[in-house]
Amino acid sequence: MAKYLFVYHGGKMPKTDAEKAKVMDAWGKWMGGMGSAIVDGGHPVGKSSTVNSDGSVSDHGGSNPTSGYTLIEAATLNDALAYAKACPILADGGSVEVAEAKDM
């Protein structure tokens, strides 16, 4: 099985405890539905910086900064995409970038 990296972009932070509980429940159900496909459940990430090719540093992660990641295993890219299409971040206006993680 190949490994696929899900990189989350955007989405909204919940504002109330009730919203946070709802969001956490949605993420828990989604991840639970993937079962043993999850290699690393990942984490949300904070504000990012970018190191440019000239060595300069930008205090932002670009036009669409990363908001988190997960690493899964799937038989095919289409299987990985099917998992990603059910991700709760999509309901909050975010997106999921899917890339195969190549073994070296």
C-alpha positions as CSV (number, residue, x, y, z in Angstrom):
1,M,0.0,0.0,0.0
2,A,1.1,3.5,-0.8
3,K,1.2,6.3,1.8
4,Y,-0.6,9.6,1.1
5,L,-0.1,12.9,2.8
6,F,-3.2,15.0,3.5
7,V,-2.3,18.7,3.9
8,Y,-5.1,20.8,5.1
9,H,-5.6,24.4,4.1
10,G,-8.0,26.9,5.5
11,G,-11.0,26.1,7.5
12,K,-12.3,28.0,10.5
13,M,-11.6,27.8,14.1
14,P,-14.7,27.1,16.2
15,K,-15.8,30.1,18.4
16,T,-17.8,28.4,21.1
17,D,-17.4,25.3,23.2
18,A,-20.5,23.8,21.4
19,E,-18.9,24.5,18.0
20,K,-15.6,23.0,19.1
21,A,-17.4,19.8,20.4
22,K,-19.2,19.5,17.1
23,V,-16.1,19.9,15.0
24,M,-14.1,17.5,17.1
25,D,-16.9,14.9,16.9
26,A,-16.9,15.3,13.1
27,W,-13.1,14.8,12.9
28,G,-13.2,11.9,15.3
29,K,-15.9,10.1,13.2
30,W,-14.1,10.8,10.0
31,M,-10.7,9.5,11.3
32,G,-12.4,6.6,13.0
33,G,-14.0,5.7,9.7
34,M,-10.5,5.4,8.1
35,G,-9.5,2.9,10.8
36,S,-6.1,1.3,10.1
37,A,-5.5,3.4,7.0
38,I,-4.2,6.1,9.3
39,V,-0.5,6.0,9.7
40,D,-0.2,9.3,11.6
41,G,-3.3,11.2,12.6
42,G,-1.3,14.4,12.4
43,H,-2.0,17.7,14.0
44,P,-3.3,21.2,13.3
45,V,-0.4,23.6,12.9
46,G,0.1,27.3,13.8
47,K,1.2,30.2,11.9
48,S,4.0,29.3,9.4
49,S,7.0,31.1,7.9
50,T,8.5,30.4,4.5
51,V,12.3,30.2,3.8
52,N,12.8,31.3,0.2
53,S,15.5,30.2,-2.2
54,D,17.6,33.3,-1.5
55,G,17.5,32.5,2.2
56,S,15.1,35.3,3.1
57,V,12.2,34.5,5.4
58,S,8.5,35.5,4.9
59,D,6.3,35.6,8.0
60,H,3.5,33.8,6.2
61,G,3.0,30.4,4.6
62,G,2.1,31.7,1.2
63,S,-1.2,32.4,-0.3
64,N,-2.8,29.2,1.1
65,P,-1.0,28.3,4.3
66,T,-1.1,24.8,5.8
67,S,-3.5,24.3,8.7
68,G,-2.7,20.7,9.5
69,Y,-1.8,17.3,8.1
70,T,-2.5,13.5,8.3
71,L,-0.6,10.5,6.8
72,I,-2.6,7.5,5.5
73,E,-2.2,4.3,3.6
74,A,-4.4,3.5,0.6
75,A,-4.3,1.1,-2.3
76,T,-4.6,3.8,-4.9
77,L,-4.7,7.6,-5.3
78,N,-8.5,7.3,-6.0
79,D,-8.9,5.5,-2.6
80,A,-7.0,8.3,-0.9
81,L,-9.1,10.9,-2.7
82,A,-12.3,9.2,-1.5
83,Y,-11.1,9.5,2.1
84,A,-10.2,13.2,1.5
85,K,-13.6,14.0,0.0
86,A,-15.2,13.2,3.3
87,C,-12.9,15.4,5.4
88,P,-14.7,17.7,7.8
89,I,-12.5,20.7,6.8
90,L,-14.4,20.9,3.5
91,A,-17.6,21.8,5.4
92,D,-15.7,24.8,6.9
93,G,-14.5,26.2,3.6
94,G,-11.1,24.5,3.7
95,S,-9.4,22.1,1.3
96,V,-7.3,18.9,1.4
97,E,-4.2,18.6,-0.7
98,V,-3.4,14.9,-1.4
99,A,0.1,13.7,-2.4
100,E,1.7,10.3,-2.5
101,A,4.6,10.1,0.0
102,K,7.3,8.3,-1.9
103,D,9.7,5.9,-0.1
104,M,13.3,6.7,-0.6
